[in-house]
Amino acid sequence: MTSISVSPSAPARSTDRLNRLANSLQPHWLLLRIVLFGLYVMTPFFAPVVMYLGALVPANLIYTFCSTQCHQLPERSYFLFGERLTYALAEITAVHPGTTALILRQFIGTPQMGWKVA
């Protein structure tokens, strides 16, 4: 009599892989959470750095992602790589015309003023 070996199905193999991954990460759950939370918290600070380096597309993606989490009003934001860390509303409207919050949110900075932290 011959025995027929049945290989595990693809979903079963996937489940086994996920279980092994979860078991290997379990001792490091706190470190993993700290790293992921740190990346989430630092993401708004990456936008001005990336803008300063000249990568407009990744910076705009960060600004767009962060706009769902924060008001991004420039008069209440920090500016990196510029003359000062903060600017008054009058100084911002002199460079970027617009007085409504929706228009002001779109202002991300200039090379002279620096780039807004998202």
N, C-alpha and C positions, 0 to 999 in steps of 0.2 A: 504494500500500500504506500503510495506516495503522499507526502504532506504538501499542502499548498501554503506557501507563505504569503501572507497578506501584508502589504506595506501600509503604513498609516496614511490616512488621507491628508491632503494639503492643509485643511483647517486644523487637523490634529497636530501636524508638525508646526504650524504657526503658533498654536497655543503653547506647545512645549517650548518653543523659542522665547515667547513672551514671558512664560513662567521662569525660565532660566535667567532672563534679563532682569526681571523684577527681583528675584532672589539675590542676584549679584549686586543690585543697587540698594537693597534694603539696609545694609549696615551704614550706608553713606547718605541716607535720606536727608539728614539735616544739612550736610554740606551741599548737596544738590539743590535744596530749597534756597539756601543762602546765595548760591551762585546765580540761580535763575532770578531771584528777587533783586539781587544786585544789578544784573543786566537790565531788568525792567526799570529800576530806579535811575540808572545811569544813561539810559537811552536818550532822554532829552538833552543831555550834555554832549552826546555824540554829534548831534545835528550841527552846532556851530563849528565843531572841530572838522567835520567833513566838508562843510561849506568853505572854511578857511583853506582847506586842501584843494578846493576847486571841483569837488565831485558833486555836481548839482543834483543829479537824479537821486542818488542815495539820500542826500540831505532832504530833498523834498519829500521822499517817502517817509522819512522819520518825522518831519513836520506834519505830514498828513496823518500818520498813525497817532501821533501825540495830540493832535487837535481833537480827537474824540475823548481825551482824558483831561484836557486842560483848556482854559479860556484863551491862552496865548496872547493876551493883550500886551503890546510892547511897552506901555508905560508901567506895567507891573511885572516885567520880565528882566532878567539879567542879560547883558550883552557881553560876549567874549571876543577877544582879539580886536578891541576898539579902543577909543580914547578913554571911555569911562565904562563903569559897570552898569549904571542905570541912566535913563534919560526921562525928562519930563514930557508930558503930552505935547506941550508947545514945541519942543525941539523935534519931536517925531513928526508932527503935522507939518513942520517946515520942510521936511525932506519927503514925506509921503502924504500927499493931500488926502483927506478923508477924516470925518469925525465920527462916523458910526462904528460900532464895535466890530461889525462884520468886515468892514473895509480895513480897519486897523489890525485885525487878526492876521491879515495877509502880509503885513510888513514883517520881513524876517531880518532886515538890517542892510547895511551897506559896508563896503570895505573900510570906510573911515569910522563909522559908528561901531562896527563889529557886528557879530551875528547873534541873533536872539536864541536863548536857550529855549528849546521847545517845551 
